Amino acid sequence: MISGFNPALEEIQGKALIDTCLAHSVSHFVYSSVDRHGETESDNNETYVPHFQSKAHIEQYLQQLAIEGKCSSYAATERSSQCGSPGTRHGMTCTILRLPLFMENFTDDFTGRLAATALRIGLDPGRKMQMISATDIAYYAHQSFSNSSTSEYRNRAVSLAGDELTYAEANEIFRKKFGRDLPTTYDVVGRFIFWAAKELEVMVRWWNETGCAANIEMLRRGHPDMVRFKDWLEKSDFAR
């Protein structure tokens, strides 16, 4: 959906998609966003990370339209069955899934090695990094659609994570499983990427200062099969 790494374009496209869904009478919209330190803090803090800000702005736009139940000007111009004019009541509800680091970022190709290097050299030694598997994202997306009328998902934003580890802890789990360290590249390459891609450097700085804060214990009570990093490794490409 997004062409390149452009938060401003992401915001434009995200809001346009919401408008299009309104115009075509979509009943429930599930938006994949980013956790900004737990559910309450995420509601009130867009952070200083540009692509976190763009996602927060899309969230706010979606929540306003869903909670107020009124059509946007764009959706009204499309003359859908639900949107006759700006401000007309509509029936679209929403769920926002706020996500941390993806476990799938750890791969044995150059992109994965670069991601691991950025974490190894960028994260403070004691900073735990929340992460989630694509399997759990799919589970909660399915639950959001299947239970869209319930108080658990109707017009709700949910912070998600399946594990929380320092880089050293993640590396130790990997080493015990495969007998080697997580694949990385040279530190100088990682530092060059931080210099060239300021957005990455800013994001890692925010992780060190604040970080994600989903309530993993509470989530696991509702979904005991949430994937831990060690379990994800069992089915990852590393195990093949």
CORCOR-V456138 format. One line per field, one symbol per residue. phi: phi as a letter, one per 20 degrees, with the letter a starting at -180 (. if undefined). psi: psi as a letter, one per 40 degrees, with the letter a starting at -180 (. if undefined). Layout:
phi->???
psi->???
//
This chain:
phi->.eemdcgffgffffffffgffffdmfebdddeccfcnnfffffdcemdegefffffffgfffffffffmdfffffffflffedebgnffcdfdbcddedefegffeceeffffffffgffeeffgefedfbbefffffgfffffffcfeeffcflddcecadbbbffffffffffffdmbfgfccfgffffffgffdggfffffffgffcmfbfeffffffebgegeegfffggdfffee
psi->dhhaggdddddddddddddddddffhdhhhhhahhffidddddeheaehdedddddddddddddddddfiiidddddefiddgdiheiiiehiihhhhiahhdedhieadddddddddddediidehhhiiiidddddddddddddfeeiddehfihhhiieihiidddddddddddeeiihhiaiddddddddddgddddddddddddciifigdddddddgdehhiddddddeidde.
//
